[in-house]
Amino acid sequence: MNQESESELLTILREQNELLKDQIEATKNWRVRFGMGVAQGFGTMIGATVVMSLLIYMLNLATNFDPLKPYASRIVEELETRPGRAVNPPEASP
């Protein structure tokens, strides 16, 4: 290795060291950690909602498939009528 490539390598290593130091300091900050936790919780909630929506959608499609129709319609009916978790809540009468 020549002198010039060694100095370039040292410069890159120093820059990387500074970046790592900044990241470590940022994770020690309670505000950053709190924000990361909120973002993770929000992402988990959105992900679970999407997965459940797709599952219910696929079950509704399965009710049209004769061999699975009794099972899928029973599951969909149970999900729709479960107390406190109605998918299609009844309309209020005037």
Sequence and secondary structure as in RCSB ss.txt:
>XXXX:A:sequence
MNQESESELLTILREQNELLKDQIEATKNWRVRFGMGVAQGFGTMIGATVVMSLLIYMLNLATNFDPLKPYASRI
VEELETRPGRAVNPPEASP
>XXXX:A:secstr
  HHHHHHHHHHHHHHHHHHHHHHHHHHSHHHHHHHHHHHHHHHHHHHHHHHHHHHHHHHHHTTSGGGHHHHHHH
HHHHHHSTT  SS      
